[in-house]
Amino acid sequence: MLRLAKDEIAFLRWLHTNGGQGTFSALVKPSFVERMIAAKYVATEADACRPDTVRYQLTENGREALGLHEKR
C-alpha cells in the first residue's frame, strides 16, 4: 500500500465524491496520476465522445486506500 500524499488523497476523495469517476483534459495531467495508475488505485480510459478528454475511475484498490486513510 502506498503512503499517500495530500494531493493524492484529495484526488481519490474527489473521484469518490463524484460517483467514482471524473474527467480531465488530456492536456492536463496531475503529476501524481501515473503513480495512482501504477498502484491500481485509478484506471483511465479515453472519452469516446471527447477525444481530448481522459476519464479517471476509482478502483476498488483506490477505495480501500482511501478508506484506510480516512480511518487514521
Secondary structure as UniProt FT lines:
FT   HELIX           6..17
FT   TURN            18..20
FT   STRAND          21..25
FT   TURN            26..27
FT   TURN            31..32
FT   HELIX           33..38
FT   TURN            39..40
FT   STRAND          42..46
FT   TURN            51..52
FT   STRAND          53..58
FT   HELIX           60..71
//
